[in-house]
Amino acid sequence: MKDSQILSAFQEMPAGPPPVRPTRALVFDACHVGVVLRAVLFVEAVMGVGAMFGANAMVDWMWRVAALTGAALPATLLWLVVACSLKKMLARLAPQAQQMFGIALGAVSGLYGCAMMALVGVAGPVPWVASSFAGALLSAALVAALVLRAKGRMPAAATARLAELQARIRPHFLFNTLNSAIALVRQDPARAETILEDLSDLFRHALTEPGESVTLAEEVELARRYLAIEQVRFGDRLQVEWSLDPQAGAARMPPLLLQPLVENAVKHGVEPSANGAQIKISTQRRGATVVLKVTNTVPAGQGRPGHGVAQDNVRDRLRLLHDVQGQFQTALKDGIYQARVEVPA
């Protein structure tokens, strides 16, 4: 099934759980492109407002903004680079210590920006103390925003996980799977046992509390087990094609992201069609980006399927984990439906 052009406009299980060791979490994370962009824009906005004090005309204001930017931009980038570089070390500290470090780093960055002003020979006395306090205050605001963002992940992820579990563990899916296994108990006991093992793995994976993210390779393995179960129920009506890039398997994504997309392909592509449907799952690494596509044929006359609940779930969790670097898009064209996910490699 050819699916490469559907979204061409879109820019291109271990046997048991490992022992749990108590670890602290990073309460603020500066290693995201979206965070860098927002931090720079925030500081520039503050500098622009500050330059209004004492400015007599537009030209005077622009000169003041240029001078302040020459100091504030290097200081902001220094803060972001250091905070990101020391991410692992900061995660070992208590939350209050992490926040105090961020504020102290802001004070140092303010002094660095002031040094830049001194080097270019700014007229008048150099405001060392004021720059230090301004850097600490701005960094405190950034740290507070990042802490709120980190805290926002926990309830949102829990709500998304609960909604997804409710969508996954549907009675008819369980009954159909058990009926398929029962029908094969006498004819093919080994295959029936395999189905029950796959079902057990699916539920164990769903009910086990995972980390913030998993690898794409783990998600693919879970999808394989799910499709193996559905293959028994639909037989030749379910035609699955895999096109996997080994270099894409290490990409991180929210847990239980791929399986709902595959389940939607079965529900809206295979179930309504007497002739079944084709499903293609492909992964590809493109430089610093990994693209995941789930494509399925749709019965004639069927429009955009479903209410989009699972897709909204996917989109929200991608945004929480990868911010602007995580992208999700869907399209229906010429009887072929595609969901496409883009994450950092």
N, C-alpha and C positions, 0 to 999 in steps of 0.2 A: 504494500500500500504506500503510495507516494504522498508524503505529508510535509515535505520541506518548505513548500510555498504557502501553506495555509496562513501562517503568521509571519510572513517575510517582512512585514513592516515592523515587527517587534524586534528591537535592537537585541541585533544579534549578540548467628545467635548463640551466643555462647550457651553451654549446657546449664549453667547456673549463674545467678547474679554474683558479681565480685564482692568481696568483703567491703563493707561500708566504713569509711574512715571519716571522722568528723573534720570538716574543712570549713574555713571561712569563705564567704563570697565577696566578690568585688562589688562595692556599693556604687561606684561610678566608673564608667568605661568610656574612655576617650578615643578608642580605636575604631571609629566608624566614620565613613565619609560624610554622612549626614550630620554627625556631631561636629566635625571640623567646620563644615559650611555654616552651621548655625552659630557656632562660637565666634567665628570671624565676623559674621554679619551683626551679631549682638554687640561685640566690642566696637565695631565701626559705627553702629548706630549711636552708642553712648558717646564716642568721640565726636560724632557730628553734632549731637545736642550740646556737648560741653563746649564745642568751638563757638556756639552761638553767644556765649557769655563774653562780652567785651568786643565782639565783632561789629564794626561800624558799617560795613557794606558787604555785598555778596563776594567781591574779590577778596576782601579781608578774611571773610569766613572760609573761603576755599583754601587760602594760604594756611590758615590755622588747622583746618582739617588735614591738609597734606602733611604738616609738621607733626601733628598728633598721630597720624597713620604711620609715619616713619618710625615712631617709637612703639606704638601699640601693636602693630601687625607682627613685627619680629618677636615681641614679648608673648603675644598670644600663641604663635606657632611654637615657641620654645616650651610653653606650658603644655601644649597638646602633645608634642613629641616626647617630652620627659614622662608625662603621665601615661602615655601609651607604651613607652619602652619599659617602664617599671610596673607594668600591669600585673605580672605574676608575683612580684615582690609585694605589691600593695594588697593583693588578695590574701596574704598571710596575716595582715594586720587586722585589728579590731575595726569595726565600722567607724567609730569616732576618730581613731588614729588615721584612717584613710582620708576622712574629710579634713582633719587638721593639716595633713600633709598637702592636700590640694590647695588649701588656703595659704599655707606657708610658701608653697611653690609659686602661687600667684604674687606674693610679696616680692619674692626673688625675681620673678619675671618683670614686675614693675620696675625694680632697680635696673634690670637689664635694658628695658626700654628707655629709662632715663639716661643710661650710659650712652645709648644710641643718639639721644638728643644732644648730650654733651659733646660727642665726637663731631657732630655736624656744626657745632658752635652756635647753639640757640642763644639769642640775646637774653641778658638778665641772669639772675641766679638760677642754678639748676635745682629743680624741686625734688630732691631725693626722697625726703620723708613722705611728701604728698604722693609721689609716684608709687612708693611701696604700699601705702595704705590703699591707693586706688586699685593696684593690682590685686591686693588681698580681697578687697570688696567685690571686684568683678569675678574673681575666681570663686568666691563664696557663692555668688549667684549661679555660676556655671555648675559647680558641684551640687548645689541644691536641685537644679533642674535635672542633672544626670541621676541623682539619687531617686528623685520622683519617677524618672523614666524606668530605672531598674526595679523599683518597687511595683510599678505598674505592670511589669511582666508577670508577676506571680499570680495575682487574681485573674488576669486576662488569660494566662495559660491554663489555670485551673478550670475556668469557665469553658474555654475552648475544648479542653480535654474531656470534660463531662459531656458537652454537647456531642463531641465526636463519638464517645463511647455509646451514648444513647442511639446515635445513628448506625453505629457498627453492629451492636449486639441486638439485632432485630429478631423477634421470635421466628418469623418465616425463614430467615436465613439459617438459624439454628436447626429448625425442624427439617428443612430441605436437606441440609447437610447430613443430619442423622439418618434421614430416610435413605439417602444415597448410600450411606455406609451399611445400613441394615440390608438393603437390596443386594449388596455384594458380599455379605457375610458367608453365604453358602457357595456362591459362584466363584468368588475370588477373595478369600479371606485376607491374603496379603495386602491387596489393594484397599480393602476396607480398613485394615489396620493403619495403612498409610494416611488415609483420609482423616481418621480419628486423631492421629498424631499431629497432622497439620492443623486441625481444628484446635487441638490442645495448645499448640504453639501460638496460634493467633490470639486465643483468649489469655494465655499467660503473658504475652507481650502487651496486650491491651490493659491488663489489670496490674501490671508491674509499673511502679513509678519510675520513669526514665529520667535522664538528665535534661538539661535545657535543649540539647540538640543531639542528633545521631548522624551517622554517615549515610550517604546516598546508597552505599553498598548494602547496609542493613535494611534500608527501606525497600530496596529491590528484592532482597531475599524474602521479606515479609509478603510482598506483592506476589511473588512466585508461589508461595504456599496458599495464598488466597485463591489465585487463579487455578491452582491444581485441584482445589476443592470444587470450584465452579465448573471445571472441565468435566467432572464426573456427572454433574447435573445436566449440562447442556450438550455434552458430546461434541459432535462435529459442528454444531451451531456456533460454538465458541472457537474462533481461530486467533491464536496469539502469536505475535511476532516480536522478537526482542532484538534491539540494536544498541548494545551497550559499549561505551568507551571505558576501558580499564582505568584510564587516567582521571576519570570523573568520579570514581567511587569514594574518594576521600572527602568530597564536599560535605559541609555540614548543613543540616536543615532541621526544622522542628520535627519531633517524633510523630509518627502516624500521619505523615503528609501525603505520601504517594498512594497508600492503600485506599483512602476515600475517593481519589481521582479515578483509580482503577475500578472501584466498586460502582461509581457513577457510569463509567463506560459500559460495564456489564448491565447495569439496571436500565439505562436509556438506549443502549445499542443492541444488546443481545436479546433481552427479555421480550421487547415488543415485536420482534421480527421473527416470522416463521422460518426464515432462512438463516437466522443468526446474524452475526456481525464479525468484522475483523477488528482486532485491537492491536495497536502497535505501541510499544514502550521503548523510547530511545533516550540515551544520554550522550552528551558530547561536551568535551572540554574545549573551550575557545579562549586561549590565552589565560586571563585571570578570571574567567567566567565559566560556569558549568550550566548547560541548558538541558532541562528535562522535559520531555514531551510525552503526553498520553493522547493517542489519537484513536478514534473509533468511527466506523461507518454508522450512519443513522438511517432508520427506515424511511422510505419515501413519504413525504408529506408531513414529517414530524419537524416541528420548529425547534427553537432553543429549549432543551429539556430541563425539567426540574425548576425549583425555586431558587437555586443558587446558594442554599444555606451552607453546604460543604465548601463551595468555592469562596464564599465570604470568610469562612473559617480559615481556609488556607491562606488567603490574602492577608488577613489580620495577623496571623502568627508569623508569616514571613516578614511583615513590617516590624513586628516586635523584635525578631531575632537579627535581621540584617538591615533594617531601616531602609534607606533609599537604594541599597545594593540588592535587595531582594525584590524581584519583579514577578508578577503573575498576570497572565492574559489568556483569554479563551476566544475561539472563533468557530463559526459554522459556515462551511463553504462547500457547495456542490455535494451535499450529502455526507460530508466528512466533518466531524467535530474534533477539535483539538484544545487541550489544556496545556499551557506552556509555563514552566517555572524557570526562573533564572536566579542563581545564587553565586556568591563568590567561590572560587575554586579553593 
